[in-house]
Amino acid sequence: MAELSSDDRLDRPDDLYAALTDAHEGLSEEESTALDARVILLLANHIGAAGVTIEALRQARESVLAHREDG
């Protein structure tokens, strides 16, 4: 089974961030949530390893909860 890599591997991180924020422009909160879910499912399908996506979800949730406690 493949492992989740959290090393910096993006060739154009600024472009990706801009595309992500642009994709959300003009969307309602509900539409933004739906967009995020669809992107996750598309990328999970591309990766093809449910375990990797599940681990990514776990780590992302942990990070969000830690941020909530800090704020």
N, C-alpha and C positions, 0 to 999 in steps of 0.2 A: 504494500500500500504506500502511496506517495505521502510525504509529510508536507505540512504547511511551511513555506519559507517566508519569513518576514524580513529578509535582507532587502536592502534597497536595490531593485532590479529594473525600475522603469527608465526607459531611455529618454523620455520627455515628460517628467512629472508635472511641470508647470502647464504644459499643454493639456494634460489629462485633467488637472484641477480646473482649468478654464472650461474645458468641455463639460465637465460634471456640473459646474455652477451654471453654465449657459443652458444646459438641458433642463434645469429647474426653473429658469426664468419664466415668469408669467403663470406658473402652475399654482394651484391651490395647495394647501398642506396635504389634503387627501390625494391629489394627483401626484405630488412629490413623493409621497409614501409609496404609491403604486409604481411610480417610475423606479424607485430604489429597489423594490421587490422584483420587478421584471429584470432589471440589470443583474441582480444577484442570481436569479434563476438562469439567465442567459450565460453568465460567466461560469456558474456551477456546471451547466451542461457542457460548456467548452472544456472545462477542467476534466470532467468525467469521473471524478473521485469524490463520492459523497462525504467520506471521512475528512477530506481536506476542507471542504466547504463547511462542514459541521464545526470543525476546529476553528475556522476563521470566524464563524458566527459567535462561538463561545468567547474567543479572545476579544472580538469587537464589543460584545455585550459587557464583558468584564471591564474594558477600558471606559465605556460610557458610564457604568456604575461607579467606577473609581473617580471619574471626573465629577459626577454628581456630588459625591461625598466631599470632594475638595472645595466645591463652590458653595 
